[in-house]
Amino acid sequence: MPLGAWPVFFGPIGINLSAVLLGLLVLVIAIIKKLRKTQTCLFEASFLLFLVGLLYLTFHGGLLQFVFPISRPEKPLVDNNLTLNFFLTSLLTFLVFPLLLLLLLKSDVGFEMFGLKVTYFKHTVRYVFLGLIFTVFLFLLSYSLFGFKWVSEYTFDGLILWVLFVTILSVFAQTFFFVGILFNKYLNHESGYLLAIISIVAFQTFTDVQLPWLVTNIIGSASKIIVTWKTRNIYGAALMGITSNLIDIVVQII
């Protein structure tokens, strides 16, 4: 049985209950910390989880269907509407609207806060290199054990658009939210271990995979968090995500 996302639709409005419930749990933790008179940024994190939990399915399965209608069954690397629909959903859900909410809440924003500034270049290169080695090893091991084909055909323009908009840009937008905002932004104010758990679980609430791949996703997410923690930027995590997706595409089409 698939684990992760828990979609519920009310007409064109879609809600990811998994993300919303995680947001409620984070809100409870924030309230407890507040009652103990401890400064916390978790209220903000919970609002962000509520936001993405309400937006993702509303865009992908609802509103953007009017602009880029997706064929059924879905045909990745063939249906360019699917590619553009997914890209705009990721961009709006994980980058544009979270930034707007943070500005509305008058939260601190800046390149360094989101892990977009490289402070120690050589240090970053070292950990990114190690992270990439681990990412490739983890993917190849997982695919050899329980990999499956999800691409039955592809077109040249479909492949190019998918790699650009989904494999690269969408992965970066997701990394920006799950790692840059939920983890790196609050790292100077909250427990790194708690933020890591929130970030990793939050990402899983937007997956729809069987248990073996869920375990792989958790391990992969944890490795991205470690690289980000060591480097204090998200470029390593983004590159690790992009690399595993690129390898997956190559494996699918050869």
Backbone torsions as a table, in degrees:
resi	resn	phi	psi	omega
1	MET	NA	133.2	-179.5
2	PRO	-61.4	144.8	178.1
3	LEU	-122.4	155.0	176.4
4	GLY	121.7	-107.4	-176.5
5	ALA	-66.3	146.6	178.0
6	TRP	-130.9	83.9	-174.1
7	PRO	-81.1	137.8	174.0
8	VAL	-134.7	130.5	-176.9
9	PHE	-115.1	139.5	172.7
10	PHE	-124.3	84.8	-173.3
11	GLY	67.5	-129.6	179.7
12	PRO	-78.6	-7.3	-178.2
13	ILE	-91.8	124.3	178.4
14	GLY	-115.2	140.5	179.9
15	ILE	-126.0	131.3	173.0
16	ASN	-93.0	97.5	-174.8
17	LEU	-63.2	-30.2	178.6
18	SER	-60.4	-45.8	179.5
19	ALA	-68.1	-39.0	-179.9
20	VAL	-65.7	-42.0	178.6
21	LEU	-65.5	-37.7	175.2
22	LEU	-63.3	-40.1	176.5
23	GLY	-60.1	-39.5	177.9
24	LEU	-64.9	-40.8	178.9
25	LEU	-63.5	-43.4	178.0
26	VAL	-64.3	-37.6	178.0
27	LEU	-63.5	-41.6	177.9
28	VAL	-61.6	-43.5	178.3
29	ILE	-61.6	-40.6	179.6
30	ALA	-63.6	-41.1	180.0
31	ILE	-65.0	-42.5	178.6
32	ILE	-60.5	-45.3	-179.9
33	LYS	-64.2	-36.4	178.9
34	LYS	-67.4	-41.1	178.3
35	LEU	-64.1	-27.1	177.4
36	ARG	-87.5	7.8	178.8
37	LYS	60.5	39.5	176.8
38	THR	-107.5	130.7	177.7
39	GLN	-64.9	136.2	-178.1
40	THR	-147.8	147.8	175.2
41	CYS	-104.7	6.6	-173.5
42	LEU	-71.9	-21.4	173.5
43	PHE	-59.3	-46.0	179.4
44	GLU	-61.3	-44.4	-179.9
45	ALA	-62.6	-39.0	179.6
46	SER	-66.5	-40.1	177.5
47	PHE	-62.4	-38.4	178.5
48	LEU	-65.3	-39.1	177.9
49	LEU	-66.8	-40.1	175.0
50	PHE	-59.4	-43.1	-177.1
51	LEU	-61.1	-53.6	-177.3
52	VAL	-68.3	-30.6	176.8
53	GLY	-64.7	-29.4	179.2
54	LEU	-89.4	-27.3	-172.3
55	LEU	-88.8	-41.0	-168.1
56	TYR	-56.4	-56.1	-177.7
57	LEU	-71.7	-28.7	177.4
58	THR	-64.3	-39.4	176.7
59	PHE	-76.0	-55.0	-170.5
60	HIS	-68.4	-43.3	-177.0
61	GLY	-99.2	-5.1	-175.3
62	GLY	-125.0	-87.7	-169.3
63	LEU	-61.6	-42.4	-177.5
64	LEU	-73.8	-9.8	174.4
65	GLN	-63.6	-27.8	179.4
66	PHE	-74.3	-24.3	-178.6
67	VAL	-96.7	-48.7	179.3
68	PHE	-127.2	78.8	-178.5
69	PRO	-63.9	133.8	-177.3
70	ILE	-94.7	133.3	177.4
71	SER	-72.8	152.1	177.4
72	ARG	-120.6	129.5	-3.7
73	PRO	-68.7	159.8	-177.6
74	GLU	-64.6	143.7	-179.3
75	LYS	-127.7	81.2	178.2
76	PRO	-62.5	144.8	-178.6
77	LEU	72.1	1.8	175.8
78	VAL	-122.6	-51.4	-179.1
79	ASP	-84.5	103.5	-178.2
80	ASN	-69.7	-23.4	175.0
81	ASN	-63.2	-37.4	177.1
82	LEU	-62.4	-43.8	179.9
83	THR	-61.1	-49.8	-177.3
84	LEU	-70.3	-35.8	177.3
85	ASN	-61.7	-47.3	-179.1
86	PHE	-65.4	-41.8	-179.2
87	PHE	-62.8	-49.0	-179.7
88	LEU	-64.4	-37.1	176.5
89	THR	-60.4	-47.2	179.7
90	SER	-64.2	-44.2	-178.5
91	LEU	-62.2	-47.5	-177.4
92	LEU	-71.6	-42.9	-175.1
93	THR	-73.0	-43.1	-170.5
94	PHE	-103.5	-6.0	-179.2
95	LEU	-129.8	-59.5	-173.1
96	VAL	-66.1	-56.7	-175.1
97	PHE	-70.1	-37.1	173.2
98	PRO	-59.6	-40.5	177.0
99	LEU	-63.8	-41.2	178.1
100	LEU	-62.8	-40.7	178.5
101	LEU	-64.6	-42.9	179.2
102	LEU	-63.1	-38.7	176.8
103	LEU	-66.7	-38.8	178.3
104	LEU	-64.7	-36.4	179.1
105	LEU	-82.1	0.1	-178.7
106	LYS	56.6	40.3	178.2
107	SER	-82.5	157.7	176.5
108	ASP	-67.7	126.8	177.1
109	VAL	-129.7	151.2	-179.7
110	GLY	169.2	161.8	-177.1
111	PHE	-58.1	-42.9	-177.7
112	GLU	-68.9	-35.9	179.7
113	MET	-60.3	-39.0	-176.8
114	PHE	-92.4	5.3	179.7
115	GLY	75.5	29.2	-179.3
116	LEU	-99.1	1.8	179.4
117	LYS	-115.2	126.6	178.7
118	VAL	-91.5	114.2	-178.2
119	THR	-92.8	-43.6	-178.6
120	TYR	-118.0	94.7	-172.1
121	PHE	-63.9	-51.5	-178.0
122	LYS	-63.1	-40.0	177.2
123	HIS	-60.8	-42.8	179.8
124	THR	-64.4	-46.4	-179.2
125	VAL	-58.9	-41.8	-178.9
126	ARG	-61.4	-49.4	-177.2
127	TYR	-73.4	-32.5	176.5
128	VAL	-66.1	-41.5	178.3
129	PHE	-60.4	-46.4	178.2
130	LEU	-64.1	-39.6	178.6
131	GLY	-63.6	-38.9	179.4
132	LEU	-67.4	-40.8	177.0
133	ILE	-59.8	-45.6	179.9
134	PHE	-65.2	-40.0	-179.6
135	THR	-61.7	-46.9	179.7
136	VAL	-63.1	-43.9	179.1
137	PHE	-61.3	-46.2	-178.2
138	LEU	-62.8	-44.0	-178.9
139	PHE	-65.1	-48.2	-177.4
140	LEU	-63.5	-39.3	177.0
141	LEU	-64.0	-46.4	-178.8
142	SER	-63.6	-42.6	-177.6
143	TYR	-67.8	-37.0	179.3
144	SER	-66.9	-27.6	-177.4
145	LEU	-88.7	-44.3	-176.8
146	PHE	-146.6	33.3	177.6
147	GLY	-72.5	159.5	-179.9
148	PHE	-149.6	159.6	179.4
149	LYS	-87.4	126.7	174.2
150	TRP	-119.9	1.6	176.1
151	VAL	-118.3	115.9	179.5
152	SER	-98.3	-23.4	178.5
153	GLU	-158.6	164.6	177.6
154	TYR	-157.2	157.8	173.2
155	THR	-113.7	159.9	-177.3
156	PHE	-62.6	-48.9	-179.8
157	ASP	-67.5	-33.1	176.9
158	GLY	-64.6	-39.3	178.7
159	LEU	-66.3	-46.7	-178.8
160	ILE	-62.5	-46.3	-179.2
161	LEU	-65.2	-38.8	179.8
162	TRP	-63.9	-45.5	-179.7
163	VAL	-62.2	-44.1	-177.8
164	LEU	-69.5	-53.7	-170.2
165	PHE	-85.9	-30.9	-178.1
166	VAL	-99.6	-56.5	-174.4
167	THR	-65.6	-35.2	-176.6
168	ILE	-102.6	-63.7	-171.9
169	LEU	-70.2	-42.3	179.9
170	SER	-67.4	-39.8	177.9
171	VAL	-62.8	-39.3	178.1
172	PHE	-65.0	-42.4	178.9
173	ALA	-61.2	-41.8	178.6
174	GLN	-66.3	-40.9	177.5
175	THR	-63.2	-39.3	178.4
176	PHE	-57.0	-42.0	-178.6
177	PHE	-78.3	-57.3	-171.7
178	PHE	-69.3	-32.8	-178.2
179	VAL	-105.3	-47.3	-176.9
180	GLY	-67.8	-45.0	-177.5
181	ILE	-89.1	-59.4	-173.3
182	LEU	-65.1	-26.0	-178.7
183	PHE	-109.5	-65.8	-170.2
184	ASN	-64.8	-38.1	-176.3
185	LYS	-60.2	-35.3	-173.8
186	TYR	-104.8	7.4	-172.0
187	LEU	-64.2	-26.6	179.0
188	ASN	-83.6	-4.9	-174.0
189	HIS	-122.7	-19.3	-177.1
190	GLU	-127.4	167.8	175.6
191	SER	-62.0	127.5	179.1
192	GLY	-61.9	-35.4	-179.7
193	TYR	-68.1	-40.2	177.9
194	LEU	-65.5	-44.1	179.1
195	LEU	-63.7	-37.3	178.6
196	ALA	-62.3	-44.2	179.1
197	ILE	-62.5	-45.8	179.9
198	ILE	-60.7	-46.2	-179.2
199	SER	-62.1	-47.3	-178.1
200	ILE	-64.8	-46.2	-179.5
201	VAL	-66.4	-39.5	179.8
202	ALA	-58.7	-43.4	179.1
203	PHE	-63.3	-38.8	-178.7
204	GLN	-66.1	-26.4	-179.8
205	THR	-70.4	-7.3	177.2
206	PHE	-112.1	16.8	176.2
207	THR	-108.3	162.8	178.0
208	ASP	-141.8	77.1	-172.5
209	VAL	-133.0	162.9	174.8
210	GLN	-75.9	166.2	-173.0
211	LEU	-54.2	-44.6	-179.5
212	PRO	-59.6	-42.6	179.6
213	TRP	-72.9	-26.6	175.5
214	LEU	-64.0	-42.5	177.3
215	VAL	-62.6	-43.8	178.1
216	THR	-61.0	-43.3	179.0
217	ASN	-60.5	-42.0	-179.3
218	ILE	-64.6	-44.1	178.4
219	ILE	-63.3	-43.4	178.7
220	GLY	-63.0	-42.7	178.5
221	SER	-63.7	-40.3	179.2
222	ALA	-63.3	-39.2	179.5
223	SER	-66.0	-36.6	177.6
224	LYS	-66.6	-38.5	177.6
225	ILE	-63.5	-42.7	-179.7
226	ILE	-61.6	-45.9	179.4
227	VAL	-62.5	-41.9	178.5
228	THR	-64.8	-41.0	179.7
229	TRP	-62.3	-39.8	-178.3
230	LYS	-74.6	-33.1	-174.3
231	THR	-102.4	-20.6	-176.7
232	ARG	60.3	31.2	168.5
233	ASN	-145.0	162.5	-172.8
234	ILE	-99.3	1.3	-175.2
235	TYR	-65.5	-36.6	177.1
236	GLY	-64.1	-46.1	179.4
237	ALA	-62.0	-42.0	179.3
238	ALA	-64.4	-44.2	-179.4
239	LEU	-64.8	-36.6	177.4
240	MET	-64.5	-42.9	178.5
241	GLY	-66.0	-42.9	179.4
242	ILE	-64.1	-41.9	-179.0
243	THR	-61.8	-47.2	-179.9
244	SER	-63.6	-36.3	177.9
245	ASN	-69.7	-38.0	177.8
246	LEU	-65.2	-42.4	178.0
247	ILE	-62.2	-41.2	179.0
248	ASP	-59.5	-43.3	179.1
249	ILE	-62.1	-45.5	179.5
250	VAL	-59.4	-45.4	-179.8
251	VAL	-62.2	-36.8	-176.7
252	GLN	-69.8	-35.6	-171.0
253	ILE	-96.9	-12.1	-179.8
254	ILE	-86.3	NA	NA
